[in-house]
Amino acid sequence: MASPGEPSGADSAASAQVGDPTAGGPTAGGPTAGGPTAGGDGDAPKRFGFGRNWRLRRRLGVTYSVAAAALLIIVGLVVSSLVRLDNAIHTRSDILAPALLRSAQLVGSLVDQETGMRGYLLQGREDFLAPYDAGRQEERADLTDLHRWLDDRPGLPAKLATLEARIGAWHRDYADPAIAAVRTRGPTAATLLSPELGKARFDAVRAASDDLESTLRVQAIAARDNVGAALRFLVLCLAIGALVLVVLLAVIARALRVWVTRPIEQMARDARTVASGHLVHVVEQTGPPDIVALAGDVESMRQQLLGELGVARAARIAVETQAEVLQRSNRDLEQFAYVASHDLQEPLRKVASFCQLLERRYGDKLDERGTQYIAFAVDGAKRMQQLINDLLAFSRVGRTTEGFVDIGLGEVLGRATTTLSMTIESLQAEVTADELPVVRGDPVLLTQLLANLIGNALKFRGDEVPRVHVGAVEREEDWEFFCADNGIGIDPEYAEKIFVIFQRLHGRDVYEGTGIGLALCRKIAEFHGGRIWLDATVKHGTTFRFTLPKRSLLASMSEPAALVSAVGAAGLPSPAPSDPAPSDPAPSTPAPAPSSARPSGGSS
């Protein structure tokens, strides 16, 4: 492979064939200014530092995997911080705060019990024990809740057990015995109890309650701090996650731009430059290996196109040379047509005229054989004139055209039947037609086409009265016309021979004619972009079919000019145009009367 800056062998050969590049274009085979080395990866490896030889799919896969892993880590940290915050809030709000409230309620219920018990001891009335009984129930409920909340908290179950034990000691050692004594012996029995013992037991309960409450407050403060710390950690994780996400998006966007967007945009610019006609512009090959391979394929296509255009230029020159030869040949043919229409026909007219003059002046002095010889000479001269006229008509198809116009084929048919009106009337023939469409073509040539086909039908008739019908069938891209008659018919094996010039199926003694009529019909149909053929499926009579395109194909006759324009648009030099062909020197002559052509007896 040629290194960048050096023209490859294919480029050099193509450049030698097609000439110098267009002005301002880069040197053939060399990279554009500032472009990286062909097949390189631009600046992607320098910026990203890995995977110099990795394909695009692998690069993107690794990049997306790293991004996904980073996002998973961030999501894990955020979830962990949320769980931590939830646990801290749960500990503070659902455990420690209610426990502090229950602890205070427990102390209140104990105070109510002590107050109710003292009133009962002084008065001995059972209604004074109502606060005591209610306090006992509240005490049991509070202890149950405290056990549910604090049994799994560090340091609190032991303190709760101590408080519960001291409450039980107060009930066991003082409250329950005092109430039982008053119930048994009345209020005077209270004087027998030791108030110091009750006070000591209740003070112990208060001390245990204060110790539990103090520990709960310390843990509540710690829980509040944990909530703050968890919240700060969550905010930090979210901030880091947002930053990492932005960085990842920036890295991915940069990677896509360096690995995908920039190489493809460069390749698109190069492709547009080549498509605009600068075929010597080299397509840069940068990016990952697969994009480099794609750019290499585009570059190979450019080199192949450059070589093919070189061949096309050589072919164009050959076509133009051949066109010049054909133009000279056409000028010679036109000169010949001029000579044939004047210089050749003039002697023939003189021969015929003098022979007829001899017959009129010396006819009574000639025997039957002499008269016959003069008749042969006159007939030969007239047939030669007809042959020359038919040849002139055949050679001028496409050269002396009046131009293509939109014309109804019904109008063309009317002109053709007018031309043949005498023959039609003499034979009492019937010429009918369907509704015929409007086509684009040369009215004179189309009239001659239909006149020849109808004339053939009238010439090669059978024993019946001649009947000719013209119709049309619409196809996808063209109109298919047919001309059917009830004549003697044509053997299908001669379906192609009848369209060859001078080919006859019958001798002149059977059917007169020159054998040019159907060849002229084919040339007219092909000049209009259609074709003509014999319908071999018809068993009775003869049916000719021909097509005319719905859109004129006359522009397709100038394909060499289109090739010249295409090659010239590619930035390749075009040779100097040849001199235009001179106009037809022959004066315009009216089209000859259509010769009836109907093979079965041969084309006329």
C-alpha positions as CSV (number, residue, x, y, z in Angstrom):
1,M,0.0,0.0,0.0
2,A,1.4,3.4,-0.9
3,S,2.3,5.5,2.1
4,P,0.5,8.8,2.6
5,G,2.1,11.5,0.5
6,E,3.0,9.2,-2.3
7,P,0.7,8.4,-5.2
8,S,-0.3,4.8,-5.5
9,G,0.3,2.9,-8.8
10,A,-3.5,3.0,-9.5
11,D,-3.8,6.7,-8.9
12,S,-0.7,7.5,-11.0
13,A,-2.0,5.4,-13.9
14,A,-5.4,7.0,-13.6
15,S,-4.0,10.5,-13.3
16,A,-1.9,9.8,-16.5
17,Q,-5.0,8.7,-18.3
18,V,-7.4,11.5,-17.2
19,G,-5.0,14.4,-17.2
20,D,-4.3,17.0,-14.5
21,P,-6.6,17.4,-11.5
22,T,-8.9,20.3,-11.1
23,A,-7.4,23.5,-9.8
24,G,-7.1,23.7,-6.0
25,G,-7.4,19.9,-5.5
26,P,-4.9,18.0,-3.5
27,T,-2.2,15.9,-5.2
28,A,-3.5,12.6,-6.4
29,G,-2.7,9.9,-3.9
30,G,-1.6,12.3,-1.1
31,P,-3.6,13.2,2.0
32,T,-5.2,16.5,2.4
33,A,-3.3,19.2,4.3
34,G,-3.3,18.7,8.0
35,G,-4.8,15.2,7.8
36,P,-3.5,12.4,10.0
37,T,-1.6,9.4,8.5
38,A,-3.9,7.1,6.5
39,G,-4.9,4.2,8.6
40,G,-4.1,6.0,11.9
41,D,-6.4,6.7,14.8
42,G,-6.1,10.4,14.9
43,D,-5.5,11.7,18.4
44,A,-7.7,9.2,20.1
45,P,-4.9,7.0,21.6
46,K,-3.0,10.0,22.8
47,R,-6.1,11.3,24.6
48,F,-7.4,8.0,25.9
49,G,-4.2,6.0,26.1
50,F,-5.5,2.6,25.4
51,G,-7.0,0.3,22.8
52,R,-5.0,1.7,19.8
53,N,-5.8,-1.4,17.8
54,W,-9.3,-2.0,19.3
55,R,-12.2,-2.0,17.0
56,L,-15.0,0.5,17.6
57,R,-17.4,-2.1,19.2
58,R,-14.8,-3.1,21.7
59,R,-13.8,0.5,22.5
60,L,-17.4,1.4,23.1
61,G,-18.0,-1.8,25.0
62,V,-15.1,-1.1,27.4
63,T,-16.1,2.6,27.8
64,Y,-19.7,1.7,28.6
65,S,-18.7,-1.1,31.0
66,V,-16.4,1.3,32.9
67,A,-19.2,3.9,33.0
68,A,-21.7,1.3,34.2
69,A,-19.4,0.0,36.9
70,A,-18.8,3.6,38.2
71,L,-22.5,4.2,38.1
72,L,-23.2,1.0,40.1
73,I,-20.6,2.1,42.7
74,I,-22.3,5.5,43.0
75,V,-25.7,3.9,43.2
76,G,-24.4,1.5,45.9
77,L,-23.0,4.3,48.0
78,V,-26.3,6.3,47.7
79,V,-28.3,3.2,48.6
80,S,-26.0,2.5,51.6
81,S,-26.3,6.1,52.8
82,L,-30.1,6.0,52.5
83,V,-30.2,2.8,54.5
84,R,-27.9,4.4,57.1
85,L,-30.0,7.5,57.3
86,D,-33.2,5.4,57.6
87,N,-31.7,3.4,60.4
88,A,-30.6,6.5,62.2
89,I,-34.0,8.1,61.9
90,H,-35.7,4.9,62.9
91,T,-33.5,4.6,66.0
92,R,-34.1,8.2,67.0
93,S,-37.8,8.6,66.2
94,D,-39.1,5.1,66.6
95,I,-37.1,3.8,69.6
96,L,-35.2,6.3,71.7
97,A,-37.8,9.2,71.6
98,P,-40.7,6.9,72.5
99,A,-38.6,5.2,75.2
100,L,-37.8,8.5,76.8
101,L,-41.5,9.3,76.9
102,R,-42.4,5.9,78.3
103,S,-39.7,6.3,80.9
104,A,-41.1,9.6,82.1
105,Q,-44.6,8.1,82.1
106,L,-43.4,5.1,84.1
107,V,-42.0,7.5,86.8
108,G,-45.3,9.4,86.8
109,S,-47.2,6.1,87.3
110,L,-45.0,5.2,90.2
111,V,-45.5,8.6,91.8
112,D,-49.3,8.2,91.4
113,Q,-49.0,4.8,93.1
114,E,-47.1,6.2,96.0
115,T,-49.6,9.1,96.4
116,G,-52.6,6.8,96.3
117,M,-51.0,4.3,98.7
118,R,-50.3,7.1,101.3
119,G,-53.9,8.4,101.2
120,Y,-55.1,4.8,101.7
121,L,-52.8,4.3,104.6
122,L,-54.0,7.5,106.3
123,Q,-57.7,7.2,105.6
124,G,-58.2,3.5,105.0
125,R,-60.7,4.2,102.2
126,E,-60.6,1.9,99.1
127,D,-61.3,4.7,96.7
128,F,-57.9,6.2,97.6
129,L,-56.4,3.1,96.0
130,A,-57.7,4.0,92.5
131,P,-54.6,5.9,91.5
132,Y,-52.5,3.1,92.9
133,D,-54.3,0.5,90.8
134,A,-54.3,2.6,87.7
135,G,-50.6,3.3,88.2
136,R,-49.9,-0.5,88.5
137,Q,-51.6,-1.1,85.1
138,E,-49.8,1.8,83.4
139,E,-46.5,0.6,85.0
140,R,-46.9,-2.9,83.4
141,A,-47.8,-1.3,80.0
142,D,-44.8,1.0,80.2
143,L,-42.4,-1.8,81.1
144,T,-43.7,-3.9,78.3
145,D,-43.1,-1.1,75.7
146,L,-39.6,-0.4,77.2
147,H,-38.6,-4.0,77.0
148,R,-39.8,-4.1,73.3
149,W,-37.8,-1.0,72.4
150,L,-34.7,-1.4,74.6
151,D,-33.9,-5.1,74.9
152,D,-31.6,-5.0,71.8
153,R,-30.0,-1.6,72.6
154,P,-26.5,-1.7,74.0
155,G,-26.3,-0.9,77.8
156,L,-30.1,-0.4,78.2
157,P,-31.5,-3.9,79.0
158,A,-29.4,-4.1,82.2
159,K,-30.5,-0.7,83.4
160,L,-34.1,-1.5,82.6
161,A,-33.8,-4.7,84.5
162,T,-32.4,-2.8,87.5
163,L,-35.3,-0.4,87.4
164,E,-37.8,-3.2,87.1
165,A,-36.2,-5.1,90.0
166,R,-36.2,-2.0,92.3
167,I,-39.9,-1.3,91.4
168,G,-40.6,-4.9,92.4
169,A,-38.7,-4.5,95.6
170,W,-40.7,-1.4,96.5
171,H,-43.9,-3.2,95.9
172,R,-42.7,-6.4,97.7
173,D,-41.0,-4.8,100.7
174,Y,-43.3,-1.8,101.4
175,A,-46.3,-1.0,99.3
176,D,-48.0,-4.4,99.2
177,P,-47.4,-5.2,102.9
178,A,-48.7,-1.8,104.0
179,I,-51.9,-2.0,101.9
180,A,-52.5,-5.6,103.2
181,A,-52.0,-4.4,106.9
182,V,-54.4,-1.5,106.6
183,R,-57.0,-3.8,105.0
184,T,-56.6,-6.2,107.9
185,R,-56.3,-4.0,110.9
186,G,-57.4,-0.6,109.7
187,P,-55.5,2.7,109.4
188,T,-53.8,2.4,112.8
189,A,-51.7,-0.5,111.4
190,A,-49.8,2.0,109.2
191,T,-48.1,3.3,112.3
192,L,-46.5,0.0,112.7
193,L,-44.7,0.2,109.3
194,S,-41.3,1.7,108.8
195,P,-41.6,4.8,106.6
196,E,-37.8,4.9,106.2
197,L,-37.9,1.5,104.4
198,G,-40.5,2.8,101.9
199,K,-38.6,5.9,101.3
200,A,-35.4,4.1,100.7
201,R,-37.0,1.6,98.3
202,F,-38.7,4.5,96.3
203,D,-35.5,6.5,96.2
204,A,-33.8,3.5,94.8
205,V,-36.5,3.4,92.1
206,R,-36.0,7.1,91.3
207,A,-32.2,6.6,91.0
208,A,-32.6,3.7,88.6
209,S,-35.2,5.6,86.6
210,D,-32.9,8.6,86.4
211,D,-30.0,6.4,85.4
212,L,-32.1,4.8,82.6
213,E,-33.4,8.2,81.4
214,S,-29.9,9.7,81.4
215,T,-28.6,6.8,79.3
216,L,-31.6,7.2,76.9
217,R,-30.8,10.9,76.5
218,V,-27.2,10.2,75.7
219,Q,-28.1,7.6,73.1
220,A,-30.8,10.0,71.6
221,I,-28.2,12.7,71.2
222,A,-25.9,10.1,69.5
223,A,-28.8,9.1,67.3
224,R,-29.4,12.7,66.3
225,D,-25.7,13.0,65.4
226,N,-26.0,9.8,63.4
227,V,-28.9,11.2,61.5
228,G,-26.9,14.4,60.6
229,A,-23.9,12.3,59.6
230,A,-26.0,10.0,57.5
231,L,-27.6,13.0,55.8
232,R,-24.3,14.6,55.1
233,F,-22.9,11.4,53.7
234,L,-26.0,11.0,51.5
235,V,-25.5,14.6,50.1
236,L,-21.8,13.9,49.6
237,C,-22.6,10.7,47.7
238,L,-25.2,12.5,45.5
239,A,-22.7,15.3,44.7
240,I,-20.0,12.8,43.9
241,G,-22.5,10.8,41.8
242,A,-23.5,13.9,39.9
243,L,-19.9,14.8,39.3
244,V,-19.0,11.3,38.2
245,L,-22.0,11.2,35.9
246,V,-21.1,14.5,34.3
247,V,-17.5,13.3,33.8
248,L,-18.7,10.0,32.4
249,L,-21.0,11.8,29.9
250,A,-18.2,14.1,28.9
251,V,-15.8,11.2,28.4
252,I,-18.4,9.2,26.4
253,A,-19.3,12.3,24.3
254,R,-15.6,12.9,23.7
255,A,-14.9,9.3,22.8
256,L,-17.9,9.2,20.4
257,R,-16.7,12.4,18.8
258,V,-13.1,11.2,18.4
259,W,-13.9,7.6,17.5
260,V,-17.1,8.0,15.5
261,T,-18.3,11.5,14.7
262,R,-15.1,13.1,13.6
263,P,-13.9,10.2,11.3
264,I,-17.4,9.8,9.8
265,E,-17.7,13.6,9.3
266,Q,-14.3,13.7,7.7
267,M,-15.2,10.7,5.5
268,A,-18.5,12.4,4.5
269,R,-16.6,15.6,3.6
270,D,-14.2,13.6,1.5
271,A,-17.1,11.7,-0.2
272,R,-18.9,15.0,-1.0
273,T,-15.7,16.4,-2.4
274,V,-15.3,13.4,-4.6
275,A,-19.0,13.4,-5.5
276,S,-18.7,17.1,-6.6
277,G,-16.2,16.0,-9.3
278,H,-12.8,16.3,-7.5
279,L,-12.0,12.7,-8.1
280,V,-8.3,13.1,-7.3
281,H,-9.2,14.1,-3.7
282,V,-7.9,11.3,-1.4
283,V,-10.3,10.0,1.3
284,E,-8.6,10.2,4.7
285,Q,-8.5,7.0,6.8
286,T,-8.7,7.9,10.5
287,G,-10.4,6.5,13.6
288,P,-10.9,2.9,14.8
289,P,-9.8,0.0,12.6
290,D,-13.3,-0.7,11.3
291,I,-13.9,3.0,10.4
292,V,-10.5,3.0,8.8
293,A,-11.5,-0.1,6.8
294,L,-14.7,1.6,5.7
295,A,-12.8,4.7,4.6
296,G,-10.4,2.4,2.8
297,D,-13.3,0.9,0.9
298,V,-14.5,4.4,-0.1
299,E,-11.0,5.3,-1.2
300,S,-10.8,2.1,-3.2
301,M,-14.1,3.0,-4.9
302,R,-12.7,6.4,-5.6
303,Q,-9.6,5.0,-7.2
304,Q,-11.7,2.5,-9.2
305,L,-14.0,5.3,-10.3
306,L,-11.0,7.4,-11.3
307,G,-9.7,4.5,-13.4
308,E,-13.1,3.8,-15.0
309,L,-13.5,7.5,-15.8
310,G,-10.1,7.4,-17.5
311,V,-11.3,4.5,-19.5
312,A,-14.6,6.4,-20.2
313,R,-12.6,9.4,-21.3
314,A,-10.7,7.2,-23.8
315,A,-14.0,5.7,-24.9
316,R,-15.4,9.2,-25.2
317,I,-12.6,10.3,-27.4
318,A,-13.1,7.1,-29.5
319,V,-16.8,7.8,-29.7
320,E,-16.2,11.4,-30.7
321,T,-13.7,10.3,-33.3
322,Q,-16.2,7.8,-34.7
323,A,-18.9,10.5,-34.5
324,E,-16.8,12.7,-36.7
325,V,-16.3,9.8,-39.1
326,L,-20.0,9.2,-39.1
327,Q,-20.7,12.9,-39.7
328,R,-18.4,12.9,-42.7
329,S,-20.1,9.7,-43.9
330,N,-23.5,11.4,-43.4
331,R,-22.4,14.4,-45.3
332,D,-21.3,12.1,-48.1
333,L,-24.6,10.3,-47.9
334,E,-26.5,13.6,-48.0
335,Q,-24.4,14.6,-51.1
336,F,-25.3,11.3,-52.6
337,A,-29.0,11.8,-51.8
338,Y,-28.8,15.2,-53.5
339,V,-27.1,13.6,-56.6
340,A,-29.6,10.7,-56.6
341,S,-32.6,13.0,-56.3
342,H,-31.4,15.2,-59.2
343,D,-28.6,13.8,-61.3
344,L,-29.7,10.2,-61.4
345,Q,-33.4,10.8,-61.8
346,E,-32.9,13.3,-64.6
347,P,-31.4,10.7,-67.0
348,L,-34.1,8.2,-66.0
349,R,-36.8,10.8,-66.8
350,K,-35.2,11.4,-70.2
351,V,-35.0,7.7,-71.0
352,A,-38.7,7.3,-70.1
353,S,-39.7,10.4,-72.0
354,F,-37.7,9.6,-75.2
355,C,-38.9,6.0,-75.1
356,Q,-42.5,7.2,-74.9
357,L,-41.8,9.7,-77.6
358,L,-40.4,6.9,-79.9
359,E,-43.5,4.9,-79.2
360,R,-45.8,7.8,-80.2
361,R,-43.9,8.8,-83.3
362,Y,-42.7,5.5,-84.6
363,G,-45.2,3.2,-83.0
364,D,-46.9,2.4,-86.3
365,K,-43.6,1.5,-87.8
366,L,-42.5,-0.9,-85.0
367,D,-43.5,-4.5,-84.8
368,E,-45.0,-6.0,-81.7
369,R,-41.6,-7.0,-80.3
370,G,-40.3,-3.4,-80.7
371,T,-43.3,-2.0,-78.9
372,Q,-42.7,-4.5,-76.1
373,Y,-39.1,-3.5,-75.8
374,I,-40.0,0.2,-75.5
375,A,-42.6,-0.7,-72.8
376,F,-39.9,-2.7,-70.9
377,A,-37.5,0.3,-71.0
378,V,-40.2,2.7,-69.8
379,D,-41.3,0.3,-67.0
380,G,-37.7,-0.2,-65.9
381,A,-37.0,3.5,-65.8
382,K,-40.1,4.1,-63.7
383,R,-39.3,1.3,-61.3
384,M,-35.8,2.7,-61.0
385,Q,-37.2,6.1,-60.1
386,Q,-39.5,4.5,-57.5
387,L,-36.6,2.6,-56.1
388,I,-34.5,5.8,-55.8
389,N,-37.4,7.6,-54.1
390,D,-37.9,4.7,-51.6
391,L,-34.2,4.6,-50.9
392,L,-34.1,8.4,-50.3
393,A,-37.1,8.1,-48.0
394,F,-35.4,5.3,-46.1
395,S,-32.1,7.2,-45.7
396,R,-33.8,10.4,-44.6
397,V,-35.6,8.9,-41.6
398,G,-34.4,10.8,-38.6
399,R,-32.5,13.4,-40.6
400,T,-35.1,15.5,-42.3
401,T,-37.6,15.3,-39.4
402,E,-40.0,18.1,-38.7
403,G,-39.5,17.5,-34.9
404,F,-41.6,15.7,-32.4
405,V,-45.0,17.1,-31.4
406,D,-48.0,15.8,-29.6
407,I,-50.4,14.5,-32.2
408,G,-53.4,12.2,-32.1
409,L,-52.8,9.0,-34.0
410,G,-56.4,9.3,-35.2
411,E,-55.4,12.4,-37.1
412,V,-52.3,10.6,-38.5
413,L,-54.6,7.7,-39.6
414,G,-56.8,10.2,-41.4
415,R,-53.8,11.6,-43.3
416,A,-52.7,8.1,-44.3
417,T,-56.1,7.1,-45.6
418,T,-56.4,10.4,-47.5
419,T,-53.1,9.5,-49.2
420,L,-54.5,6.1,-50.2
421,S,-58.0,7.3,-50.9
422,M,-58.0,6.4,-54.6
423,T,-56.8,2.8,-53.9
424,I,-59.3,2.4,-51.1
425,E,-62.2,3.6,-53.3
426,S,-61.2,1.5,-56.2
427,L,-61.1,-1.6,-54.1
428,Q,-64.1,-0.6,-52.0
429,A,-62.0,-1.4,-49.0
430,E,-63.0,-0.8,-45.4
431,V,-60.6,1.0,-43.0
432,T,-61.8,1.2,-39.4
433,A,-60.1,2.2,-36.2
434,D,-60.6,2.3,-32.4
435,E,-60.2,5.5,-30.5
436,L,-56.5,6.2,-30.8
437,P,-54.4,8.1,-28.2
438,V,-52.3,11.2,-28.5
439,V,-48.6,10.3,-28.9
440,R,-45.4,12.3,-29.3
441,G,-43.7,11.9,-32.7
442,D,-43.0,13.2,-36.2
443,P,-46.3,13.5,-38.0
444,V,-44.9,12.9,-41.5
445,L,-43.0,9.8,-40.4
446,L,-46.0,8.4,-38.5
447,T,-48.3,9.1,-41.5
448,Q,-45.8,7.2,-43.7
449,L,-45.7,4.3,-41.2
450,L,-49.5,3.8,-41.2
451,A,-49.8,4.4,-45.0
452,N,-47.2,1.7,-45.7
453,L,-49.0,-0.8,-43.3
454,I,-52.5,0.0,-44.8
455,G,-51.1,0.0,-48.3
456,N,-49.6,-3.5,-47.7
457,A,-53.0,-4.7,-46.5
458,L,-54.6,-3.4,-49.6
459,K,-51.9,-4.8,-52.0
460,F,-51.8,-8.3,-50.5
461,R,-55.5,-8.9,-50.3
462,G,-57.4,-12.0,-50.8
463,D,-60.7,-12.7,-52.6
464,E,-62.8,-10.9,-50.0
465,V,-63.3,-7.1,-49.8
466,P,-60.2,-5.7,-48.0
467,R,-60.9,-4.9,-44.4
468,V,-58.3,-3.1,-42.3
469,H,-58.6,-2.3,-38.6
470,V,-56.2,-0.1,-36.5
471,G,-56.4,-0.2,-32.7
472,A,-54.3,0.5,-29.6
473,V,-53.7,-1.1,-26.2
474,E,-52.2,0.8,-23.3
475,R,-49.1,-0.8,-21.7
476,E,-47.2,0.3,-18.6
477,E,-44.6,2.5,-20.4
478,D,-45.9,2.7,-24.0
479,W,-48.8,2.3,-26.4
480,E,-49.1,-0.9,-28.4
481,F,-50.8,-0.4,-31.8
482,F,-51.9,-3.0,-34.3
483,C,-53.0,-3.0,-37.9
484,A,-55.0,-6.1,-38.8
485,D,-56.4,-7.2,-42.2
486,N,-58.1,-10.1,-43.8
487,G,-55.5,-10.6,-46.5
488,I,-53.5,-13.6,-47.7
489,G,-51.4,-13.7,-44.5
490,I,-47.7,-14.4,-43.9
491,D,-45.9,-17.5,-42.9
492,P,-44.5,-17.0,-39.3
493,E,-41.1,-18.3,-40.4
494,Y,-40.6,-15.1,-42.4
495,A,-41.5,-12.9,-39.5
496,E,-38.0,-11.3,-39.4
497,K,-37.1,-11.6,-43.1
498,I,-39.9,-9.3,-44.2
499,F,-38.3,-6.3,-42.3
500,V,-35.0,-6.6,-44.1
501,I,-34.5,-4.1,-46.9
502,F,-34.9,-5.4,-50.5
503,Q,-36.3,-8.8,-49.2
504,R,-39.3,-10.0,-51.1
505,L,-41.3,-13.2,-50.7
506,H,-43.0,-13.0,-54.1
507,G,-41.7,-12.1,-57.5
508,R,-42.4,-8.7,-59.2
509,D,-44.6,-10.4,-61.7
510,V,-47.0,-11.4,-58.8
511,Y,-46.8,-8.3,-56.6
512,E,-45.1,-5.1,-57.6
513,G,-42.9,-3.2,-55.2
514,T,-39.3,-2.4,-54.2
515,G,-39.0,-4.4,-50.9
516,I,-38.3,-1.3,-48.8
517,G,-41.7,-0.6,-47.3
518,L,-41.6,-2.7,-44.2
519,A,-37.9,-1.9,-43.6
520,L,-38.9,1.7,-43.7
521,C,-41.7,1.0,-41.1
522,R,-39.2,-0.6,-38.8
523,K,-36.8,2.3,-39.1
524,I,-39.6,4.8,-38.3
525,A,-40.7,2.8,-35.3
526,E,-37.2,2.5,-33.9
527,F,-36.5,6.2,-34.5
528,H,-39.5,6.9,-32.2
529,G,-38.1,4.6,-29.5
530,G,-40.5,1.7,-30.3
531,R,-40.5,-1.5,-32.3
532,I,-42.6,-3.4,-34.9
533,W,-43.2,-7.0,-35.4
534,L,-45.5,-9.6,-37.0
535,D,-48.1,-11.1,-34.8
536,A,-47.5,-14.8,-35.5
537,T,-50.5,-15.9,-33.3
538,V,-53.0,-14.7,-35.9
539,K,-54.3,-17.5,-38.1
540,H,-56.4,-15.5,-40.5
541,G,-55.0,-12.4,-42.4
542,T,-52.1,-10.5,-41.1
543,T,-51.6,-8.4,-38.0
544,F,-48.6,-6.0,-37.5
545,R,-48.0,-4.6,-34.1
546,F,-45.8,-1.6,-33.2
547,T,-45.2,0.4,-30.0
548,L,-44.7,4.1,-29.4
549,P,-43.5,5.2,-25.9
550,K,-45.7,7.4,-23.8
551,R,-42.8,9.7,-23.3
552,S,-40.5,10.6,-26.2
553,L,-37.2,8.8,-26.2
554,L,-35.6,11.1,-28.8
555,A,-33.3,12.5,-26.1
556,S,-31.8,9.0,-25.8
557,M,-30.4,9.4,-29.3
558,S,-27.7,11.7,-27.9
559,E,-26.1,9.3,-25.5
560,P,-22.5,10.3,-26.6
561,A,-23.3,13.9,-25.6
562,A,-24.5,12.7,-22.2
563,L,-21.3,10.8,-21.8
564,V,-19.3,13.9,-22.6
565,S,-21.2,15.9,-20.0
566,A,-20.8,13.2,-17.3
567,V,-17.0,12.9,-17.9
568,G,-16.6,16.7,-18.1
569,A,-18.4,17.1,-14.8
570,A,-15.9,14.8,-13.2
571,G,-13.2,17.5,-13.7
572,L,-11.6,15.8,-16.7
573,P,-10.6,17.9,-19.8
574,S,-12.7,17.5,-22.9
575,P,-11.4,17.6,-26.4
576,A,-12.3,20.5,-28.7
577,P,-15.7,20.1,-30.3
578,S,-15.8,19.0,-33.9
579,D,-17.1,21.2,-36.6
580,P,-20.9,20.9,-37.0
581,A,-22.2,19.0,-39.9
582,P,-23.3,21.1,-42.8
583,S,-26.9,21.4,-43.5
584,D,-28.6,19.2,-46.0
585,P,-27.7,20.6,-49.4
586,A,-30.5,18.8,-51.1
587,P,-33.7,20.9,-51.4
588,S,-36.6,19.6,-49.3
589,T,-38.8,17.4,-51.4
590,P,-42.2,16.1,-50.5
591,A,-42.4,12.6,-49.1
592,P,-43.0,10.0,-51.9
593,A,-46.2,8.3,-52.1
594,P,-46.2,5.3,-49.8
595,S,-45.4,2.1,-51.6
596,S,-47.7,-0.7,-50.8
597,A,-45.8,-3.3,-48.9
598,R,-47.2,-6.6,-47.9
599,P,-44.9,-9.6,-47.7
600,S,-46.6,-12.8,-48.1
601,G,-45.8,-11.7,-51.5
602,G,-42.7,-9.9,-50.2
603,S,-42.2,-6.4,-48.9
604,S,-42.8,-3.7,-51.5
